[in-house]
Amino acid sequence: MDDDENIRALTALAFTLTGDGEVRSAASGVEALEALGEGLQPDLILLDVMMPDMDGPAVLAGVRELPAHRDTPIIFMTAQTQDHEVARLMALGAVGVVIKPFDPMTLGQQVRALLEDHSDDRSA
């Protein structure tokens, strides 16, 4: 989910072109939480950090309040590259952080690697 329509389109295109998955986009945190509450069951949530009205960390908290999504992996997307910001997002429960701008041709690989790292951490 991202408030920028161009980023949403680019993300969807990146996953579609590489066959890495189907993408359902939301323009706001409220829209995303409504879709999740209505039964959407994503394998993963890509979540922009800085959005109007409801920022990414607030959306993550809302997602975790939904019983069906307590364990849904969330990867933040942000232009904030400082180590302390990435560490803060990880401490909130993200499985990874994708730095914007990202390369659409490698986004799927990057997301898979973050999910694999998370899976390895959980099984260790």
N, C-alpha and C positions, 0 to 999 in steps of 0.2 A: 504494500500500500504506500502510495506517495501522493502528495497533493499536486505534483507537477505532472500534467497530462503527458508531456513528452517523455518523461522518465518512465511512466507506466507503460507507454507504447513501446519504448525501447527495450524495457525488461521483457515484456510479452514477446516481442520479436526475437530477442536473444534466445529465449527458451524454445520458441517455436522453430526457428531456423536450425537449431542444433539438435532438436528432438529430445531436449532435456526435460520436457514436461509441459503440461497445460497450465496456463496462467489465468487467474481470475483477479481482476484489479479492483481496488476501492480508492476513491478520491479523498477519503477522510477516515479518521479513526472511528467515528460514529457509524459510518457506512459499513466499515469492516466488522465492527462488533455486532451490528444488526445481522449481517450475512452469517456470521458464525453462530449467533443465537438462533437463526432460522434453520440451522442444520448443515451449513457448509462445513466440510471436513477436509481441510487442506493437509497435505503431507508436511508442509512447511509454510511459514509466513515470513516474507521479506518486508521489512518495516522501516520506513523513513524515520529518522530521528526528529527532524525539525519540520513540524507542520503547524498550521494555525489551529486554534481552538483546542486541540488535543494532541500533544506531542507523542512521539514514539514510546517513551517510557510509560506514559499514562495509558496508552493503548495496550502495551504489554501487561500492565497490571490488570486491565479490564479483561484481557484474554485469559489470564490465569484465574480469574474469578468464575469462568465458565467451566464446569466440571469436565466437559468433553474435550477441553483444550488445555488442560493443566500441563500436559506433556508435549504439546505441539511445538516442534523446534521453531525458534524465532531467530532470524538473522537481521541485524540492523544494517541499514544503508545510510551512510553519512559522508559529508565532506570534511568532517572534523577528524584530523589525522593525529592529533596529539595522543601520546601514549596514555595519559591519565583519562582522557575521554573514552578511549577504547576500553580501558580497564573498568571504568564506571559502567559502561553498557554491558560488559560481560558480567559484572557483579550483579546486575539486575536480572540475570538469567538468560541472556542471549547465548546462542551456541556459536556465534561468530559475528564479525563486522565486515561488511564490504565497503570499501572506500570509493566515493564518487569523485570524479567521473570513473566509471568502470568500462572495461572493454566488453562490448556485447558478445563478441565471439568466444570469450573465455568465461563469461559469467556463470554458465552452467557448471563448468569444471570447478570454478572457485567455490560455488555453493556445495557441490558434491564433496569437495575436500573438507570444507568446514563441517559438514554433516558426518563424514567419516571420522574426523578428529574427535567430534563430540561423542560419537558412538564408541570409539576406542576408549575415551576417558570414562564413560559410564560402565564399560565392561572390565576396566582395570581394578 
